[in-house]
Amino acid sequence: MSYPTDNTALPVYAGTALQGDIDHAGWHGDTNADLDGVKTVLGITAGTSVLKDVALGDFVSTLAGTETLINKTLTSPILQGTVDGWILANESWAYASATTITVPSGAATKYAKGDKIKITQTTAKYFYVVGVADTVLTVTGGSDYTVANAAIASPYYSHASSPIGFPDFFNFAATFTGFSSDPADNTFIFKIVGKFCHYKWTMDTDGTSNATTFTITVPIASVNVAHLQYFNPAVVRDNGANVAIGIAFLSSNDSTISFYQSAFGAFTNSGGKRAQGGMIVYRYA
């Protein structure tokens, strides 16, 4: 039987408006069935009809759909479904400049250099965090992304090495010195791993030299540590001819790579020159 929801569900005596007796035995039967169900779930103490004590872990909760957990501790959770490496910042971010974002106080306890962020300004934009102050994140998206003077929606951050959708490399628009006409058909790309910048270049067409020096800018300045310097081989051309192997050199606290012919040799101040390809890895400031 079903429990009555109001008095209209109870029987009446025939030919009268008087309420009849309820099915008392039926109610007892239903109650006993419910108790049997509880016993099945909890169990009873052996040799008795007493329900067992409820202990932590007797129940497993299955959440369907979206559930918001606030100030909860999950011990050894098993995550299933979409785990894409991004964490919702759950706070308001605002434009400060093309390379800085204002965030709530305490940023240094939540974000670190080398972190990746994703924001929406009409479309998704991606950046590396290259500086953290109490209320400001300094970021770079190379020449691919800049922070617009507009609302920032859906801010995410990641400590992971490869959150879904984050670019493998960013493009960079390097600036040259030592030329009256810069090399052409160039590619400058970089990625950040922790506190190190991996910077790679190719130059497919000679520029016209007007100096014995040759420099390009880097995406982020090198860290200021005394006597820390970075050298790497570079395939270079001078006066329209290939040089066996040149040198790419980046000093401490510097924003430019200097190229040399082997053993720090100077270039010719005329004719064609370029660094055909190379890469340098350095710790950024």
Stockholm file with secondary structure:
# STOCKHOLM 1.0

chainA/1-285         MSYPTDNTALPVYAGTALQGDIDHAGWHGDTNADLDGVKTVLGITAGTSVLKDVALGDFVSTLAGTETLINKTLTSPILQGTVDGWILANESWAYASATTITVPSGAATKYAKGDKIKITQTTAKYFYVVGVADTVLTVTGGSDYTVANAAIASPYYSHASSPIGFPDFFNFAATFTGFSSDPADNTFIFKIVGKFCHYKWTMDTDGTSNATTFTITVPIASVNVAHLQYFNPAVVRDNGANVAIGIAFLSSNDSTISFYQSAFGAFTNSGGKRAQGGMIVYRYA
#=GR chainA/1-285 SS CCCCSSGGGSCBCTTSSCBCCCCHHHHHHHHHHHHHHHHHHHCBCTTSSCBCCCCTTSCCCCCCSCCCCCSCCCSSCCCCSCCCSCEECCSCCEEEETTEEECCSCGGGTCCTTCEEEEESSSEEEEEEEEECSSEEEEEBTTTBCCCSSCCEEEEEECSSSCTTCCSCEECCCCEESEEECCEEEEEEEEEETTEEEEEEEEEECEEECSSCCEEECSSCBCCCTTCCEEEEEEEEETTEECSCEEEEECTTCSEEEEEBGGGBCCCSSSEEEEEEEEEEEEBC
#=GC SS_cons         CCCCSSGGGSCBCTTSSCBCCCCHHHHHHHHHHHHHHHHHHHCBCTTSSCBCCCCTTSCCCCCCSCCCCCSCCCSSCCCCSCCCSCEECCSCCEEEETTEEECCSCGGGTCCTTCEEEEESSSEEEEEEEEECSSEEEEEBTTTBCCCSSCCEEEEEECSSSCTTCCSCEECCCCEESEEECCEEEEEEEEEETTEEEEEEEEEECEEECSSCCEEECSSCBCCCTTCCEEEEEEEEETTEECSCEEEEECTTCSEEEEEBGGGBCCCSSSEEEEEEEEEEEEBC
//
